[in-house]
Amino acid sequence: MITVEHLAKAVGETKLPVLQDIGFQLEEGEFVAVLGGSGSGKSTLLRCLALREKWDRGNFRVDGKDILKSGFSGKRKIRREWAYLEQNAELNPNRTALKNVLIGQSAQTPLWRMVTGMVRSDDYMGAMDELEALGLLDKAKLKASQLSGGERQRVAIARALVHGAKVILADEPVTGLDPKSAERVMENLRKLCKESGLTVIAVLPIELAERYASRLWVLKDGRIKHNVNGRRLTSQERLSL
Ligand SMILES: Nc1ncnc2c1ncn2[C@@H]1O[C@H](COP(=O)(O)OP(=O)(O)OP(=O)(O)O)[C@@H](O)[C@H]1O
């Protein structure tokens, strides 16, 4: 269970209040689409949840743990169990898809493994399983630079899952992808939420959000103005976008 109360964040030298009073509760397995007009704070919200930005105010509890007040162990929980996927998945272009999955995020990879590039056979099998589940088995030995945008996104998702992510925060994971690749990424995420209890919070275009997400958040004036579960937005709610 994730609980956020009164999250506030002001940015820049002028201290522009971008997030003012964000609050929500989420059970595991939810697939949340974050919507809102340009500048409504979607990326800032994801960055705050990933602890890439300091919160000005608010409470943040995950599985009963007070993340902001429990010091290093709270931060470690988020770093270990949550994955933050920025737009344009950051992969090492000279490494294969498989190596990118295995030796990915430095925060989650022991230093010796980063340096030597060595992996355990269990890890190898786990990475191949995830690549297969995401339809990338035949691409495992290709360098990341040879993959399409959609394939790179799926490698980034596989990497997050192999490293034990329970929550994926994804900022525009399908922007720039052709429609078929975008749908494939969406289908993978929805399946993982339903079958593995993964929780996804992603900034998405409205058409895909309404088709694939289980919940829609519309940000406006620093708040979640509409929190919609299991249905499309009404025409009134769409006016907030
Ligand atoms: N470091 C910063 N310094 C100054 N202003 C910032 C900073 N970061 C974000 N902002 C401003 O905060 C507001 C929210 O930005 P954010 O990127 O979260 O919006 P968004 O909803 O993701 O927008 P978009 O849909 O256009 O990507 C914008 O007005 C942006 O210009």
PDBQT file of the ligand as one rigid body, heavy atoms in Angstrom, charges set to zero:
ROOT
HETATM    1  N1  LIG A 301      14.018  23.103 -12.004  1.00  0.00    +0.000 N 
HETATM    2  C1  LIG A 301      13.017  23.917 -12.384  1.00  0.00    +0.000 A 
HETATM    3  N2  LIG A 301      13.173  25.259 -12.379  1.00  0.00    +0.000 NA
HETATM    4  C2  LIG A 301      12.172  26.071 -12.750  1.00  0.00    +0.000 A 
HETATM    5  N3  LIG A 301      10.955  25.640 -13.133  1.00  0.00    +0.000 NA
HETATM    6  C3  LIG A 301      10.749  24.315 -13.180  1.00  0.00    +0.000 A 
HETATM    7  C4  LIG A 301      11.754  23.386 -12.807  1.00  0.00    +0.000 A 
HETATM    8  N4  LIG A 301      11.248  22.132 -12.930  1.00  0.00    +0.000 NA
HETATM    9  C5  LIG A 301       9.962  22.284 -13.367  1.00  0.00    +0.000 A 
HETATM   10  N5  LIG A 301       9.671  23.598 -13.512  1.00  0.00    +0.000 N 
HETATM   11  C6  LIG A 301       8.371  24.150 -13.921  1.00  0.00    +0.000 C 
HETATM   12  O1  LIG A 301       7.388  23.485 -13.164  1.00  0.00    +0.000 OA
HETATM   13  C7  LIG A 301       6.234  23.258 -13.941  1.00  0.00    +0.000 C 
HETATM   14  C8  LIG A 301       5.893  21.777 -13.957  1.00  0.00    +0.000 C 
HETATM   15  O2  LIG A 301       6.904  21.082 -14.669  1.00  0.00    +0.000 OA
HETATM   16  P1  LIG A 301       6.735  19.554 -15.028  1.00  0.00    +0.000 P 
HETATM   17  O3  LIG A 301       7.896  19.179 -15.895  1.00  0.00    +0.000 OA
HETATM   18  O4  LIG A 301       6.529  18.767 -13.797  1.00  0.00    +0.000 OA
HETATM   19  O5  LIG A 301       5.379  19.589 -15.859  1.00  0.00    +0.000 OA
HETATM   20  P2  LIG A 301       4.717  18.490 -16.814  1.00  0.00    +0.000 P 
HETATM   21  O6  LIG A 301       3.290  18.404 -16.427  1.00  0.00    +0.000 OA
HETATM   22  O7  LIG A 301       5.522  17.238 -16.777  1.00  0.00    +0.000 OA
HETATM   23  O8  LIG A 301       4.851  19.224 -18.207  1.00  0.00    +0.000 OA
HETATM   24  P3  LIG A 301       4.966  18.648 -19.721  1.00  0.00    +0.000 P 
HETATM   25  O9  LIG A 301       3.683  17.902 -19.981  1.00  0.00    +0.000 OA
HETATM   26  O10 LIG A 301       5.060  19.875 -20.550  1.00  0.00    +0.000 OA
HETATM   27  O11 LIG A 301       6.187  17.784 -19.767  1.00  0.00    +0.000 OA
HETATM   28  C9  LIG A 301       6.518  23.844 -15.323  1.00  0.00    +0.000 C 
HETATM   29  O12 LIG A 301       5.965  25.128 -15.384  1.00  0.00    +0.000 OA
HETATM   30  C10 LIG A 301       8.039  23.896 -15.366  1.00  0.00    +0.000 C 
HETATM   31  O13 LIG A 301       8.465  24.939 -16.196  1.00  0.00    +0.000 OA
ENDROOT
TORSDOF 0
